[in-house]
Amino acid sequence: MTDRAFAVVRAGALTSVQDLGRPGHAHLGVPLSGALDRPAGALANRLAGNPPEAALLETTLDGCAVRPRCAVTVAVTGAPCPVTVDGRPAAWGAPVRVAAGAVLELGRAVRGVRSYLAFAGGVAAEPVLGSRSTDLLSGLGPAPLADGAVLPLGDGSGPPVYADAVPWQGPPEELVLRTGPGPRTDWFTGRALRTLATAVYRVSSASNRIGLRTDGPPLERAVAGELPSEGMVLGAVQVPPDGRPVVFLADHPTTGGYPVVAVVEEQDLAAAAQAAPGTPVRFVPAGRR
């Protein structure tokens, strides 16, 4: 095993390798995948001196701990969290040099859900269909991190970037998702469409990388029959039999058999990735606030 690698000391609740994903393979049944909070992942790579497509780690809620086998520059962005090197505080949102053998730890998110850890040179896991992303739905890409696992690192690329201020909006107090009409709005009653546009939902604890599930008033169907499976897009708001909307995120299935009532604008999905369970959610028709 090369010295350009790191060992996993603590994997955390869910830590996975992510990059920009696998666009263009939906016809093969392969989801997009990739970092859920793309701006945060891109920022971490930039601070570490990497190109945007470099693979990095995405943590969930309680961070992770790793031990690089070589000296390496890292950067942590996304959900703010305590960062330590061998127990000593280190910077969040800035390049940090970690010595070979030191333990780098990302603690529990102070706000938000997902933090991003970029290593100079990127995580050099074996690519599948042009991406190193872990896809929880299809199982493509490297497995989620496990204690004791060793992952390779790529060669360092550009110099790290230092910034006086790190642009990050932070997790939303209220998640406002702008929507356009879905292909199956006619499967819902007028009252259901008004409910979707006016009610306050909350992020469900059952949410994951596949979809942001919501708790709130169910949407009444106008058509009671079954829908043949059809293509699904990123941001689709699908309504399962319980009537509560689900927003499809990066690991979503490429087809589905429940009607899609709306589609969330893609630029709002990064905020959805950082919305903790219990966060209020409003679906707002595009052009209206």
Secondary structure per residue as TSV (DSSP state, phi and psi in degrees):
chain	resnum	aa	ss	phi	psi
A	1	M	-	360.0	132.9
A	2	T	-	-67.2	154.8
A	3	D	S	-71.6	-16.3
A	4	R	S	-79.9	78.3
A	5	A	E	-162.6	169.9
A	6	F	E	-140.0	149.3
A	7	A	E	-102.0	145.6
A	8	V	E	-88.8	117.3
A	9	V	E	-88.3	-44.6
A	10	R	E	-139.9	117.2
A	11	A	-	-77.6	-24.8
A	12	G	-	78.7	-178.9
A	13	A	S	-60.5	-45.5
A	14	L	-	-161.1	109.0
A	15	T	-	-122.9	129.1
A	16	S	E	-135.3	160.0
A	17	V	E	-84.6	132.1
A	18	Q	E	-140.2	152.8
A	19	D	-	-140.9	-140.1
A	20	L	S	-85.0	-1.5
A	21	G	-	91.7	-167.1
A	22	R	-	-121.2	68.9
A	23	P	T	-68.1	150.9
A	24	G	T	89.5	8.3
A	25	H	-	-118.0	14.2
A	26	A	G	-60.4	-32.4
A	27	H	G	-66.7	-15.4
A	28	L	G	-97.1	2.2
A	29	G	T	81.5	18.3
A	30	V	-	-102.5	118.9
A	31	P	-	-65.7	167.9
A	32	L	-	-67.1	-49.2
A	33	S	-	59.9	-158.5
A	34	G	S	93.4	172.7
A	35	A	-	-57.8	132.4
A	36	L	S	-70.6	-42.2
A	37	D	S	-99.0	85.1
A	38	R	H	-61.8	-43.4
A	39	P	H	-59.2	-39.1
A	40	A	H	-67.1	-41.1
A	41	G	H	-64.4	-41.1
A	42	A	H	-63.7	-38.6
A	43	L	H	-66.2	-43.2
A	44	A	H	-59.3	-44.8
A	45	N	H	-62.4	-41.6
A	46	R	H	-63.5	-43.9
A	47	L	H	-62.9	-33.6
A	48	A	H	-83.4	-3.0
A	49	G	T	85.9	20.0
A	50	N	-	-98.7	158.3
A	51	P	-	-72.0	162.5
A	52	P	T	-59.4	-29.0
A	53	E	T	-84.0	-0.8
A	54	A	-	-63.3	144.5
A	55	A	-	-81.5	144.6
A	56	L	E	-144.0	-178.5
A	57	L	E	-101.7	137.6
A	58	E	E	-113.0	119.8
A	59	T	-	-100.2	165.9
A	60	T	-	-132.0	110.3
A	61	L	S	69.0	-56.4
A	62	D	S	-113.4	18.3
A	63	G	-	68.5	-155.6
A	64	C	E	-165.0	172.9
A	65	A	E	-136.8	136.5
A	66	V	E	-135.4	158.5
A	67	R	E	-126.3	100.0
A	68	P	E	-64.7	143.1
A	69	R	S	-88.5	-4.7
A	70	C	S	-138.0	159.2
A	71	A	-	-65.8	133.7
A	72	V	E	-151.3	147.6
A	73	T	E	-90.7	135.2
A	74	V	E	-129.2	166.9
A	75	A	E	-149.0	140.8
A	76	V	E	-119.6	129.5
A	77	T	E	-138.0	-165.2
A	78	G	E	81.1	-139.8
A	79	A	S	-60.3	124.8
A	80	P	-	-59.4	137.6
A	81	C	-	-154.2	156.1
A	82	P	-	-67.0	137.1
A	83	V	E	-120.5	128.6
A	84	T	E	-132.6	153.0
A	85	V	E	-124.3	115.1
A	86	D	T	50.9	40.3
A	87	G	T	84.6	-6.6
A	88	R	E	-97.1	138.3
A	89	P	E	-58.6	140.0
A	90	A	E	-131.4	169.6
A	91	A	-	-78.0	142.3
A	92	W	S	-98.6	138.0
A	93	G	S	76.4	25.7
A	94	A	S	-154.9	155.5
A	95	P	-	-63.9	139.3
A	96	V	E	-132.0	130.7
A	97	R	E	-91.4	125.6
A	98	V	E	-114.7	127.2
A	99	A	-	-74.5	155.6
A	100	A	T	-58.3	132.1
A	101	G	T	87.1	-9.8
A	102	A	-	-78.0	153.9
A	103	V	-	-99.1	117.5
A	104	L	E	-97.2	125.1
A	105	E	E	-126.7	133.3
A	106	L	E	-103.3	122.1
A	107	G	-	-85.6	-168.9
A	108	R	-	-64.7	139.3
A	109	A	-	-59.6	130.1
A	110	V	S	-74.9	-41.1
A	111	R	S	-141.9	149.4
A	112	G	S	86.8	-168.1
A	113	V	S	-126.4	-44.9
A	114	R	-	-119.2	125.3
A	115	S	E	-105.4	158.8
A	116	Y	E	-126.3	131.4
A	117	L	E	-119.1	112.7
A	118	A	E	-104.7	138.1
A	119	F	E	-108.3	138.7
A	120	A	T	-57.0	124.9
A	121	G	T	98.4	-17.0
A	122	G	-	78.0	163.4
A	123	V	B	-80.3	122.5
A	124	A	-	-99.3	44.0
A	125	A	-	-63.2	158.6
A	126	E	-	-66.3	125.8
A	127	P	-	-73.9	148.8
A	128	V	B	-128.8	122.5
A	129	L	T	52.3	42.2
A	130	G	T	80.0	8.6
A	131	S	B	-140.2	149.6
A	132	R	-	-100.1	9.6
A	133	S	-	-69.1	140.1
A	134	T	-	-78.5	124.5
A	135	D	-	-111.1	108.8
A	136	L	T	-68.5	-27.1
A	137	L	T	-78.9	-50.5
A	138	S	T	-89.7	-18.9
A	139	G	-	83.4	5.5
A	140	L	-	-73.0	155.8
A	141	G	S	82.6	-179.4
A	142	P	S	-64.3	151.4
A	143	A	-	-67.6	154.1
A	144	P	-	-52.1	148.9
A	145	L	-	-59.9	143.8
A	146	A	-	-130.2	149.0
A	147	D	T	-54.9	132.5
A	148	G	T	90.4	-11.8
A	149	A	-	-66.9	151.6
A	150	V	E	-122.7	126.5
A	151	L	E	-119.9	140.0
A	152	P	E	-77.4	154.7
A	153	L	B	-114.2	146.9
A	154	G	-	-78.9	169.8
A	155	D	-	-68.7	144.1
A	156	G	-	-57.0	144.4
A	157	S	-	-106.8	-109.9
A	158	G	S	-81.1	175.3
A	159	P	-	-71.8	154.1
A	160	P	-	-64.7	159.1
A	161	V	-	-113.3	127.5
A	162	Y	-	-106.1	135.7
A	163	A	-	-129.9	143.6
A	164	D	S	-69.8	-30.6
A	165	A	S	-142.9	142.7
A	166	V	-	-104.1	116.2
A	167	P	-	-74.3	113.6
A	168	W	-	-154.0	127.0
A	169	Q	-	-72.9	-21.3
A	170	G	-	81.8	163.6
A	171	P	S	-67.8	147.2
A	172	P	-	-76.8	141.7
A	173	E	S	-70.8	-35.2
A	174	E	S	-136.7	127.7
A	175	L	E	-88.2	112.6
A	176	V	E	-104.4	116.4
A	177	L	E	-110.8	112.9
A	178	R	E	-77.0	134.7
A	179	T	E	-128.8	150.7
A	180	G	E	-109.1	166.1
A	181	P	E	-66.5	141.9
A	182	G	-	-85.6	173.8
A	183	P	T	-74.5	-10.3
A	184	R	T	-125.2	36.0
A	185	T	G	-61.3	-28.2
A	186	D	G	-72.8	-5.5
A	187	W	G	-85.8	0.6
A	188	F	B	-123.7	151.9
A	189	T	-	-72.8	161.2
A	190	G	H	-59.5	-36.8
A	191	R	H	-63.7	-38.5
A	192	A	H	-63.9	-41.3
A	193	L	H	-66.1	-37.0
A	194	R	H	-67.3	-38.5
A	195	T	H	-61.5	-46.1
A	196	L	H	-58.3	-38.5
A	197	A	H	-82.7	-12.2
A	198	T	H	-125.6	-24.0
A	199	A	-	-77.0	157.1
A	200	V	-	-102.6	120.3
A	201	Y	E	-100.3	176.2
A	202	R	E	-134.4	148.0
A	203	V	E	-66.2	128.4
A	204	S	-	-83.5	149.0
A	205	S	T	-68.9	-11.1
A	206	A	T	-83.5	2.4
A	207	S	-	-67.5	152.7
A	208	N	-	-156.3	-165.6
A	209	R	S	-69.2	-18.5
A	210	I	S	-78.1	-45.0
A	211	G	E	-159.6	149.7
A	212	L	E	-90.5	110.7
A	213	R	E	-90.0	150.9
A	214	T	E	-125.5	152.9
A	215	D	E	-110.9	136.4
A	216	G	S	160.7	-166.5
A	217	P	-	-65.4	132.1
A	218	P	-	-70.6	150.9
A	219	L	-	-93.0	128.6
A	220	E	-	-80.1	130.5
A	221	R	B	-84.7	142.7
A	222	A	S	-94.0	-24.2
A	223	V	-	-116.1	123.3
A	224	A	-	-94.5	-9.2
A	225	G	S	-73.6	176.3
A	226	E	-	-88.2	146.5
A	227	L	-	-101.6	128.3
A	228	P	-	-59.8	146.9
A	229	S	-	-58.0	135.8
A	230	E	E	-142.3	168.6
A	231	G	E	-63.4	144.4
A	232	M	-	-120.9	143.4
A	233	V	-	-115.1	162.1
A	234	L	T	-58.7	131.1
A	235	G	T	89.1	-2.4
A	236	A	E	-59.8	136.8
A	237	V	E	-101.7	97.0
A	238	Q	E	-92.6	145.9
A	239	V	-	-118.5	104.5
A	240	P	-	-73.9	-179.5
A	241	P	T	-58.6	-25.6
A	242	D	T	-75.7	-5.9
A	243	G	-	82.2	0.8
A	244	R	-	-98.8	126.9
A	245	P	-	-62.1	144.2
A	246	V	E	-124.2	125.4
A	247	V	E	-94.4	120.1
A	248	F	E	-74.5	128.5
A	249	L	-	-107.3	-162.5
A	250	A	T	-62.7	-30.5
A	251	D	T	-95.7	20.3
A	252	H	-	-66.1	153.5
A	253	P	-	-66.4	152.0
A	254	T	S	-82.5	-14.7
A	255	T	E	-134.6	160.7
A	256	G	E	-162.0	159.3
A	257	G	S	-111.8	6.9
A	258	Y	S	-103.4	148.5
A	259	P	-	-68.8	144.0
A	260	V	E	-100.2	115.8
A	261	V	E	-89.0	-23.9
A	262	A	E	-159.5	170.3
A	263	V	E	-133.6	126.5
A	264	V	E	-79.1	139.1
A	265	E	-	-62.3	135.9
A	266	E	G	-59.7	-33.9
A	267	Q	G	-67.9	-12.9
A	268	D	G	-90.8	-6.5
A	269	L	H	-77.0	-23.5
A	270	A	H	-63.5	-41.2
A	271	A	H	-64.1	-37.1
A	272	A	H	-61.9	-33.5
A	273	A	H	-66.8	-23.1
A	274	Q	T	-105.4	3.3
A	275	A	-	-82.2	115.1
A	276	A	-	-75.1	157.4
A	277	P	T	-51.6	137.2
A	278	G	T	94.7	-14.1
A	279	T	-	-63.6	131.3
A	280	P	E	-63.3	143.2
A	281	V	E	-128.5	132.0
A	282	R	E	-123.7	135.1
A	283	F	E	-98.6	114.7
A	284	V	E	-115.9	120.4
A	285	P	E	-54.6	134.0
A	286	A	T	-51.5	137.3
A	287	G	T	91.2	-3.5
A	288	R	-	-128.6	143.1
A	289	R	-	-123.5	360.0
